[in-house]
Amino acid sequence: MSEDYERQTNLIQTVLETLNREQAELDNGVDIENAFLVTFRKYQNITTLTRELLVELIDHIKVYENGNISVKFNFADEYRRVVEYIEANTHKAVG
């Protein structure tokens, strides 16, 4: 039983460390030199999809035999962090 308790304690500690690290990133904000933001600003007013844009923003595209398509974006994690930062700070300002 103590082995199971120790395993669960270690798991909880790992989760807490991950959450604390992510919270610190959110608290620190987003650096304006962040590659995602630099690219986003560069292409913020696009009107057509070009090869250059596609290569810079998309890691890969998979087309399956059944016709489904899967797109892996280069900055998906960065976008998620920016959205979370904005939501967290908007909530703080309002609340």
N, C-alpha and C positions, 0 to 999 in steps of 0.2 A: 504494500500500500504506500509506503514512503517513497518508493521508486516512481509510482504513478504521480504522487503529489509533487515530487521534484521535477518530473517531466512537464507537468502542467504549469508549475511555477516558472520554469525556463521559457516555456512557450508564451506565457503572459508577459514576461519581461521582454522578450523579443518583440512582441506586438507593441508594447509601450514604447520601446526605443524607436521603432519605426514611426509610430504616431508622433512622438516628440520631434523627430527629425523632420517630418513633413510639416508639422506646425511651425517649426523654426523657419523653414523655407517660406511658408506663407507669411509669417510675421516680417521677414526680411524684404518682402515685396519682390518685384521683378526688376532686374537690372535692365536699363534701356539699351545696353549693348548685347543683350541676350540675342542669340542667333535667330530665334523664332521671331522676336519683335522686329529685328532688322529686316528680315525677309518679309514679314507681314507689312511693314511700312513701305517696303519697296514695291509691293504688288497690291496695295490697298485699293486702288482705283482701276483694276483691270476690266477690260470690256471683252477681251477674247482670250481663249486658252491657247497658249503657245507652248512649243516644245520646251523652251527654257523654263517656263513656269512649272510645267509638269515635272521636269527633271529635278527642280529645286524643292518642290513641295511634296512629291510622292516617292516613297521608298520603292514600292513595287505594286503591281496590279496582277491579280490572278483571275483568269477566265476559266471557268469549269465547263465540262462537257454538257452539263444540263442547262447552261446559259447563265448561271449565277456569276457574279463578279465580286471580287474582294479587293479592296483598296487599302493599303497600309501607308499612312501618311508619315512623313518625316518628323513632324512636330506635334504628334498627337498628345504626348505626355506634357509637353510644355504648354500646349493650349489648355489642357485640363487644369494645370497649376495656375495659369493666369485667370481662368474662369473662377476657380476656387478662391483665389486671392481677392478678386473683385467682389464676389459674393460675400466673403467673410468681412471685408472692410465696408461694404455697403450696408450690411446688416448691423455692424458696430456703429456706423454713423447715424443710422435711422433709429436704432434701439437705444 
